């Protein structure tokens, strides 16, 4: 999952979830996503998809046919991702919201949440080979 660029003030802000929104633990996140491909929207428009493989491995695409491989891990109570093309960690809170499962960039405004619009057990459709697959 790609990180949204945030101004330093937002990155340093405290948790941005509502009182009834609690982030999923790593265990709950793994249980919710492993073996699935999730399709995300941002502000109602298609944004990307991520396939969650066993062993905390992932494949991400912006739905343009180009896919990148990565992995996720828990850090500071966030779910963080690193990708083959971008080794800097990108950390998120995954929340059950009134809109469904949502991913909120660490310290980000809820308006920029990535909301799960659909899920599948089918693999992503990637152009060419995905390294390691």
Protein Blocks (a to p, Z undefined) as FASTA:
>chain_A
ZZddddfklmmpccfbdfklccddfklmmmmmgopacdddeehiafbdcdddehhiacdd
ehlopacddddddeehiacdddfklmbccdddddddfkbpcdddehiafklpccdfbdcf
bdcddehjaehZZ
